[in-house]
Structure formats: structure tokens, C-alpha cells
Amino acid sequence: MKLALTDNLSYKFVALGVAIILWMSMMGRKDSTLVKDFELQVLLGPNLEMETSIPQLVKVEVVGPRVALKKINQMSPVFTVDLTSARAGRQVIQLSREGLNLPIGARVLSLEPREFMVVLRESKAAREAH
């Protein structure tokens, strides 16, 4: 049995049309950008407290599909920094994407501030226990 190029020609045109439509939809897909302020939340260990003030907000620029950015707009805008294992003293905290819980497809372009300095000391309860 010999297959010719013209066999099932209508199916081949339909397949080609579907392939072109899929290709065009993927090429035409553009990521959008969102700039949003997130409340900075610092998690401290039970024996530590902050001696200095920290920024209240982190400005985050995110790029991704519109669906992902819509989810970001609906989520609780909190940027978390985990210092539960930090020690007392001066700390320079580098902010990174790990402080955010972003949907799949969203990428962080920039953070402002990128870092901040905080001085940690033993809490009053910890000092009294010594």
C-alpha cells in the first residue's frame, strides 16, 4: 500500500490550520507587568526583638501571564522575612523572591528595597532568664 501526499488531504489541511492557530496564539502571548506594594513581615525567634525600625513596604515588580498577575492582585500582599534562626546583633537582610508566594509563571523583576539593616537584641524575657 502506497501513501500519497494527496491522501486524506482535508485532514492534513485541518491539522495544518490547527497547528498555525496554536503557533500564532503562543507567539502572540505577551507577559504583563505588575508593580505592587507588599507589607513587610519579619518573623523573629522567641528570644529576639528588633531594636531598629524596618521598612513598612516592599515594592515588587512582577512579570508573567495575566492570569498569574490577577491571582497576585487577589492574594494577601505580605512579604515575609524569616529571622527565626538569626542571632542578636546587626544584620543586613537581603530580600529575595523566597519571601513571596507567587503563582506559577510569575517572575520577580525587581524589589525595592533590595536590602535593609536591622539590629536585633535579646528580648526582655530572655535577658531576665539569664
C-alpha positions in Angstrom: 0.0 0.0 0.0 1.5 3.3 -1.1 0.6 6.6 0.7 0.4 9.6 -1.5 0.7 13.2 -0.4 -2.8 13.9 -1.6 -4.4 11.1 0.5 -6.6 12.5 3.3 -5.9 16.0 2.1 -8.8 17.5 4.1 -7.4 16.1 7.4 -4.0 17.5 6.5 -5.3 21.0 5.9 -7.3 20.9 9.2 -4.2 19.7 11.1 -2.1 22.5 9.4 -4.7 25.1 10.3 -4.8 24.0 14.0 -1.0 24.0 14.1 -0.9 27.5 12.7 -3.5 28.8 15.1 -1.7 27.3 18.1 1.6 28.7 16.9 0.1 32.2 16.5 -1.5 32.1 19.9 1.8 31.2 21.6 3.7 33.8 19.6 1.1 36.5 20.3 1.1 35.8 24.1 2.8 38.6 25.9 3.6 38.8 29.5 2.3 41.7 31.5 4.0 43.6 34.3 2.6 44.4 37.7 4.1 46.7 40.4 2.6 46.1 43.8 3.4 47.1 47.4 3.7 44.2 49.9 3.6 44.6 53.6 7.0 43.6 55.1 6.6 40.9 57.8 9.6 39.8 59.9 9.4 36.6 61.7 11.7 36.6 64.9 12.6 33.9 67.3 11.1 33.9 70.7 14.2 35.3 72.4 14.7 38.2 69.9 13.3 41.7 69.4 14.1 44.5 66.9 15.9 47.5 68.2 15.7 49.5 64.9 12.8 50.2 62.6 12.4 48.4 59.3 10.7 49.4 56.0 6.9 49.0 56.2 6.5 48.1 52.5 8.4 46.3 49.8 7.7 47.4 46.2 7.7 44.4 43.9 7.7 44.4 40.1 6.4 41.1 38.8 6.1 39.9 35.2 4.0 37.0 33.9 0.8 35.9 32.3 -2.3 38.0 33.0 -3.9 35.1 34.9 -0.9 34.9 37.3 -0.9 38.6 37.9 -4.6 38.6 38.6 -4.0 35.9 41.3 -1.3 38.2 42.8 -3.8 41.1 43.0 -6.2 38.8 44.8 -3.8 37.4 47.3 -2.7 38.8 50.7 0.1 41.3 50.0 2.7 40.1 52.5 6.4 39.8 52.0 7.8 37.5 54.7 11.4 37.5 56.0 12.3 34.6 58.3 14.8 35.6 61.0 13.8 32.9 63.5 17.3 31.5 63.3 19.1 34.8 63.5 21.3 35.9 66.4 21.4 39.2 68.3 23.4 42.0 66.6 23.4 44.0 63.4 22.0 42.1 60.4 21.9 43.2 56.8 18.8 41.5 55.3 18.9 40.7 51.6 15.3 40.4 50.2 14.7 37.7 47.6 11.9 36.0 45.8 11.6 33.4 48.6 9.7 36.0 50.7 6.8 35.8 48.2 4.4 33.1 47.5 3.9 33.7 43.7 1.7 31.7 41.3 3.3 29.6 38.6 4.6 31.6 35.7 5.2 34.9 37.7 8.7 36.1 38.0 10.1 38.9 40.1 11.9 41.6 38.1 12.8 43.9 41.0 12.4 44.5 44.7 12.7 47.9 46.4 14.4 48.0 48.8 16.7 45.1 47.9 18.1 45.0 51.4 17.8 46.7 54.8 19.6 46.8 58.1 18.2 45.7 61.4 19.7 45.5 64.9 18.4 42.5 66.9 18.7 42.2 70.7 17.6 39.6 73.2 14.1 40.1 74.4 13.4 41.4 77.9 12.2 37.9 78.9 15.3 36.3 77.6 17.6 38.8 79.4 15.7 38.2 82.7 16.1 34.5 82.3 19.9 34.8 82.3 
